[in-house]
Structure formats: C-alpha cells, structure tokens
Amino acid sequence: MRRYLLFLLVLLTLLSGLTVTTTHVVHAASTSKCINPGGTNTLHGTLQGANYTIEVPANWNGTLALYSHGYVFADQPLLNPAPDAPDPLSGTALLQQGYALAGSSFSQNGWALQQAFHDQIALLDFFNQTCGTPTRTIAWGQSLGGIITAGLVQLNPDRFTAALPMCGVLAGGIGTWNQALDGAFAFNVLLARNSLPLVHITNPTTALLQASTILDAAQLTSQGRARIALTAALTDLPGWFDPASPESAQSDFTAQENNQYLWMSVIDFAFAFEARAELEGRAGGNFSWNTNVDYSQQLGNSVDRDEVAALYKQAGLDLNKDLHTLASTARIKADPAAEAYLNKYITFNGNLRIPVLTAHTTGDGLVVNQEEQAYASVVSYQGNSGLLRQIFVHRAGHCAFTPAETLTAFQTLISRLDNKAWGNSTDPALLNQKAAALGLLFNPAPPAFIAFQPSVFLRPFDVRNHL
C-alpha cells in the first residue's frame, strides 16, 4: 500500500498530463512543417529508445516549451505517450495561446539525468528538422524534471531562451543525496540500532520494509517520535503534509512531527532505499558521505530545532546524549568513481546566461524548499542573480501547483523575455491576481503565492566544492 501511494503521489501530475486531446495526428515520419490550419498537430513516436510527444497548434507563435518529467521508478514502464506539460489544463491552455509543446519519456527511468540530457537535446534536434526551428525555446520541468531543466540550460545554454524549473532538485545530486543520508544515518543509529543498509544496498525492497516497520513502531511512543523529529530536522523536513489542510501552528510540535512521519512513511523512505539503490547501480557504488559532519551544528541550523528540543523534553530524553551517539558512530565514505558520476549528473555552477524562474511549494517534504537557497547561492556567487527570480506557493505537497499557478509562472517568464526585465512581475500579490483571473477551472484551490525566504540548505555542494 505504501508503494502504491508513493507511486500515485509522485506521478499523478505526470500521468494526468497524458489525457490532453488534439485534433489531428501526424506520423513521426512526416516531413511536413507540422502546421495544420485545422487544429493542433500531434506527433508521437520513439527516438533513440525514448518515447516523445510533440504538439504544434495551428496558431503557433514560434515558441517551443520543452518539458522534462519527474522521477519514475526503474521497475515502471517508460511513460507512453510522453508528457509534454505538467497537467492537461495547463497544456491545453498553452496550445490555445499558440505555444508548441514537446516532451520525452527519456530512454531510461530512475535517476536518468545522463539519458535525459541526451534525449531532450535529441528531441529538440528532431523538432527542428520536422517542424522548423523555434524563435524561442523554453526549458521547463517538475521535480527530477526541475534538475534536468536546470542542467539542460547549464550544459546547453545556446539551445534555450529561458528556463522554468519547478519543485526542482536544485541543490544538485550530491548535495541532495548527502542531506538524505544524514536523515537516514540518524534514523539508523537512534531507532534501527544500526541494522539497516544505508549504502551499497543489495535488497532495497527488504530494507524499505524493515525501515518502515521500525518507523511505524517508533511513532507509537514519545521517545520514538522525538527521534523521528531529530531525523526529520537533519533534512529540514516540513511539518506539513496535506495540501488540502492548513499549515500546523508554529508551536504545534505534535502535529508537525506527525506530518514528518507521514512524509517519511508515504514518500521519502522509498527514495532513501529503492531510489538510492537504483542510483548506486547507475553510478557504480556509493556516491554519498557524512564524514566530518557535525550533527549538533546541523540541528542548530535546522528549521525544526525547536520542535526537536520540545519533543525530547516531553519524552524525557537527553538530546545531547543522542547527538553524542551520532558523533561517536562510524561515518560513511563515498566511492570516488560514484561520487564523480553524480557530480557530473549534476552539480550546479551558477553560470546563468538566460533568464531562469524557479517555483516551489513551501511545504515540500520530498524536495525541500531550501534547495532553492542552494541554487540561488551559487548563482549569486557567479554574479548572475539578475537573471534569476524565485517564487513560492504556500502549500504542502511536492509539485502541488494548481494549473493557474503553473500558467502564471510560465507567463511571468514569457513577460521577462518580452520586456527584457523582471520589474515587479514576481510580486506575490500580482501573481495571485493573475492566477485568480484564470477562473475556477484553473483554480481548484485559491492561488497561494507568498513572499518567502528559505533557510540555508544544510548540506550544500556546488562548483565551490572540489572533488
């Protein structure tokens, strides 16, 4: 059941996008320029092992939006047809406005950044040959597709005009997986008695079941809940899970911990074991480390530190004793070749040459909002902050944007290109006004853009670090 819920939550947006209807279909072998005065042309096919979708409206305005989808577990089939927008309403609206859409399934599932970078550029080449060269090409994507989007414009800056990474893994591969290891390490030491395989995982299904059983048992006691909260704090896990519910009060530590438990149980543990094992196979070993990490310092920098202190006090536990236990436990080293692989796919260097707009929900417990701070930091380090804007939606959930919020973000990026300046275009009040104007169909929940500054990402790794 846990695996089923995970699959639904992570891929719902992607799969829903496959229902977009079109008025005319052109076979992949067509040599036409794709314009059909009678309606939208849709091309489906397979390109170098990757399924693709291309949609070109009759009123094509010359702009192509290249969409990168999110994580799909390795044991699932390739997405077919490939999604070319985050959701059907947004995709249909953009087609009506004259934008062409394209997207690839990628030739592999899992942490397939290496394949995605190749497959998306191959799709761009195919689009140029089949439909004509766009006047503007926008890269956009959600979740894993967010890191792919940011990676595409870093690796191929001359192929894109602008980018919109949404709920993206923008701390890069090494930083994100190192921070995930910190939480898993604390859980293993304090609750699992060092019984779990955190790296070099050979049987991820068994490891996930064992970890989930321990987590469920821990949630039944005050001592267990306190240690779950400490585990959550080392990854800055939000205390908000349900997008349909209001955020817990700042002092309601019981509710916050319960929501963190839900993030771990329903979503995050599958990535900590199953997705990590898939990436270890791809990278050829363990790519993460926690040598020289001071967990007392990490807790002090966490947004969850007050919650941890309160729950430890309620449980009658000695927080300093547990932190000392973490400090005295043998640490984990990375395998150099695997680390180098993940560094290549991908670590961010901040060398922006085109406008980039990012979007994130504040209550994201799979890709935490602090990833945005990590990305902004390296962009600032390179002196490119003028090209970057970041917007936030006050809602729980991973990629839990409404179609109105998605379209508003997209049009804000288009406005930046048209006006050659950001101006006040990312003001939350203005964004909410524009989103609300799209009507109830596009707003299943009220627009929730908010002025927000994420705290510092706890385990940064970017161009300033050296392998």
N, C-alpha and C positions, 0 to 999 in steps of 0.2 A: 504494500500500500504506500509506504514512504517513497519508494522508487517511482511509483505511478504518479503520486502528487508532484514530485520533483519534475518529472517529465512534462506534466501539464503546466506547471507554473513557469518553467523556464522557456518552453517552446510555444506557449499558447499564442503569443503575439505573432510568431513566425508562421505558424500553421494557419492562423486565421487569414493571413495575407494571401493565401493561395486561392481564395474564393473570388478574387477580382474577375469580373466578366468583361469580355471585349466583343467587338462587333465583327471582327474579321481576322482570319488567321493566315499567315504567310509561312510556307515551309522554310526550314533553315537553309535549304539550298538555293533559295531565291536570290536573284541578282538585282532585284528592284531596289529602289531607294527608300522603301518602307512606307512612303506616304500613300495613304488610301483616302481619297476625298469622302468616301462613305462612312468613315469611322476610324477607330483605333486598330492598327495592325499589331498582332502579337506573334512573336517568333518563339518557339520552344525547340530545344534540341540539346545535343551533348557536344561539348567542346573539350577535347583532351581529357576526357574522363569526368568532366563536371557538367551537370545539367545547367541550363541557362534559360532565363526569360527576358525577352525584350518587348517593350510596348512603346509604340510611337503613335501619338494622336494625329488626327488629320490637321489640326491647327498647331503642329509642332513649332515651338518658339525658338528652337535651336539649342536649348539647354538639355543636357542629359544628367539624370540623377542616378549614380551607380550605388546600389545598396549592398551592404555586407551584412549577412545574417548572424545571429548569435550562436552560442555553443550547442552542438548536437552530440550526444554521447556516441561513442565509437560503435556500439552494438546496434545502433539505429540505422535504417536505410538513408541514403542521401536524399535530401529534400527534392521532391519531384512532383510538380514543377517547382523550380527555384523561386523563392520570394524576391520581389523587386521593390518592396515597400514594407514599412513596419506593420501596417494594418490595412484592411481593404478600403476603409473610408478615406484614409489619407492618400492611398494610391490612386483611387478613382478621382478624388478632387484634384490632384496634381495633373493627372491626364487631361481633365477637363480644362485646366488652366494652361495647357499647351506644353507641359513638360514630358519628355521621353523618360522612361524608366528602364533599368536593366539590373539584373542580379544573377549571381551564380550560386549553385549549391556547394561549390568547392568540390574538388575531386576526392577529398577525404573528410571524415568527421573528426571530432576531438579538437585538441589544441593545434589545429591545422593552419597556423599562420603562414608557414612556408608555402603551402599549397595555395592558400587563399591569395597571397600577394601575386603569385604567378597567374592564377586562374582569373582574377579580376582584371589584370592588365591584358590577358589574352582576350577576355570578353570585350574590353574597350577596343582592341585592335579589330576584332570581328565586327563590332558595331560600325566602326569607321569604314570598313570595307563593304559592309552590307547596306548600311543606312545613310552613310555620309558622315563627315567629321562635324561634331557639335561645335557651336561657337563658345559654349561654356560647359564644363563637366564638373559636377558637384559630387564629391565622395561623401556618403553618409552610411551610418550603420548603428546597430544597437548591441550592447553587451560585448561579447567577443568581437562582434562586428564593429564595435567602437574602437577597440585597439587595432583592428585591421584597417579601419578608416584612417586613424592617425598614422599608422605605419605606412599605408599606401602613399600618403602625401609627403611623408618624410623620405621615403625611398624613391618616389617618382614625382617630384614637385612640378615638373614641366607638363605632366599629364592632367593636372587638376587646376581648377579655378578657385575652389573653396572647399571647405570640409565641415561636416556636422557629425562628430562622434557623440552618440547618446548613450548614457549609462555605461560608458566605456571603461575598460581596464587600463586607465591612463597612467597608472604608476609603472607600467611596463611589466613584463613577465617576471623578472627576478624579484622586484620589489613586492609584487602581489603575492607570489608564492612564498617568499620569505616570511611575510606577515602571516600568511595562513599557517605556516609551520610553527610560528610562535604560539598560536592558539592551540594547535594540535599537541604541541610539546607540553604545555601546561596541563591540558586535559589528561594526557597520558601519564604524567608524573603524579598529579594530585588525585586523580579519580580512577585511572585504569591500572595503577601500580606498575607502570612500565611494561604492560602486556601487549601493547598494540604496535604493529609495524608502521612507523610513520614515513619511512622512505624505503626504497628497494622493495616495494610492495609486490608480492608474487600472487596473492589471492585477495584482490580488493573486495570481492563480494563478502567473503568471510570477515575481513577486517571491518567493513562497514557494519555488518550485523553485530559484531562484538562491540564496537564503539557505540552503536545505537542502544544496545541493551544496557550498557553501563550508564549512558546518558539518561535513559528513562528512569533507571533506579535512583540515580543521583537527584533527579528532580523531585523525588518524594521526601527528601529530608532537607532541613535547613542548612546543614553542613554541605550537602551536595549542591544546593542552589547557590550558596556563597562561592563555591569553587567553580561552578558553571559561570557565574558572573565574572570571576577573575579571568577565566579562559576567554570570555567574550571581550573583556576590556583590552586584552592584548592584541585584538584585531579591530578595536573600535566598533564592535557590533552595535547597531542601534537597538534601543529598547522599544521598537515599534515594528509590527509585523503586518497587520491587516490594513490594506489600503482603504477599506471602507470604514475603518474606525478612527476616531481622533487620536492624536498622539497622547501617550500617557503623561500625566503631570510630572514635572521635573523631580518632585520628591517621592513619587510612587515607585520605589525601587522594586517592590514585589511584582508589579505589572511589567516593569522593564525587563526584569530577569526572565519572566515567563515568556515574553516575546523573543528574547535572545535564545531561549531554549527552543522555541518553535523554528527560528532561523536555522539553528544547528540541526534539529531533528528532520525537518522537511526538506531543506535545501543544502546547507553547507557541508554536512558530513559526506554527502555523496561526492562532492568535489574534492574534499580532503583525502578521500581514499580512491574512489573509482577514477575520477578525472586525473588525479595525481599519478596513479599507476599508468594511465594511458600516456601521459606526457613523459613519464620516465622511460617507457618503451620507445617513444619517439626520439627522445634526447640521448638515449643510451646510458641512463643512470640517474642518480640523484642530482638535482640542479639547485637545491636549497641548502641553507646553513643557518645556524644560530650561534656560532662561535662568537664569544666576546659580547653577547647581548646582555645588557643589564636590565633584568625584568622589573626591578624596583623602579628604575628610571622610566621604563616603558609604561608602567602603570601610572606613574606620576604625570605622564604626558597624555594619558588616555582621557577621552570624554566621559568614560564610565567609572572613573576613580572614586567618586563619592558614593556611587551605588555599591561598589565592592566593599568599601570601608564599612558602610552601614550594614550590609548583609553579613559580613564577617562578625561584626559586633553582635548582631541579633543571634547568630549561630553559636556564639561563644568560642569562636576560633581565633587563633593567633595569626594574623595576616603576615606579620614579619617572619614567623616561623615557616610558613608556606613559601614565602619569597626566598628565604634562605635555602629551603629544599630545592627550589628551582635553580638557584645559583650554584649549588653544590652537585647537581646532576650532570653527568657527562653530556657534552653537546654533540651536535651533528655537523659534519663537514660535507661540503658538496663535492661531487666528482667533477674535476676540471673540464672535461670534454662536454659533459651535460650542461654545466654552467655556461660554457661558451656557446652552446646551441641556443639556450634560452636568451642569452644576451643578444644573439643575432636576431632572434624572432620573439620579442624585440625590446630593445632598450631605447628610450627616447632621448634625443639630443637637443631639442628646443629650437632647432634651426627652421623656424617657420618662414615660408616665402609667400604664403597666400593666407587670406582670412580664414580663421577657424573659430567656429562657435560650438561650445560643448553644452550639454544639458544633462542634469542628474536629478533624481529624487533625493530628498534629504534623508529619508528612512530606508535606504537600500542596504540590506544585510548580506547580499551576495558580492556586490562590488561597491564598497563603502564610499560615501561622498568625499572622503579625504583623498581619494585617488585624483580628484580634480586639483587639489592643492599641490600634489606631487608634480602634475603636468604643468601647472601654472608656474611653479618654482623654477623648473628647468627652462621654460620659455623665457621667463624674466632674466635668468642667468645669462642667456644669449642675447638679451636686449631686444626681444621681439614681442613684448607684452602688448604693443599697439595693434598687433594682428589677431590677438586672442580676446574673446569675450566668453564668459561662463555664466549660464543661467541655471536656476534651481527651481524645482517644484516641491512644495511642502506636502509630501505624501509618502506613506510607507510603500514598499514594494520595489522589485527590481524591474526597471524599464516600465514603470507603471504610469506612463503618459497617456492622456486622452488623445484622440485624433486631433482635437482642437489645439492642444499644446504642441503636438508634433508639427502640425501645419504652421502654427505661429512661429515656431523655432525655424522651420525651413524658410518661411517668407522673410524672417528677420535677417537671415544670411543673404538672401537674394537682395534685400534692401541695402545691405552693406556693399554688395557688388555694384548695384545701380548708383548709389550715392557716393561711393568711394570713401565712406566714413561711417563709424558706428553711431555717432551722435548719442541721443538718448534712447536708441532703439531697443536696448535691453533693460530698460526701466521696468520693474515688475508690474507696476500699475498699468503701464501701457500694454505690456504683454497680456495681462489678464483681460484688458478691454478688448484687444484684438481677438483673443481666443473666444471670449463670450459672444462676440459679434457673429461668430460662425454658426450659432444656433444650438438647440438642444441635441440634435442628431450627433453633432461632433463633440458634445459635452456631456457624457454620461455622469461626470462629476464636475462640480464647479472648477473653473480654472484656478490653479493654486501656485502660480509663480510667486516667488518670495525673495527678498533681499537676504542673502545668506553668505557667510564666510566659513568654509570648512576649516577645521583644525588641522594641525600638521600631520601628514601621513607618517606613521610610526616607523616604517622600515624603507626609507627611500633608496632607490638605486637608479641612477641615470648616467648621463655622459660624464658627470663629475666623479663617478666611481671608476676604478680601473681594475680589470681582471688581472 
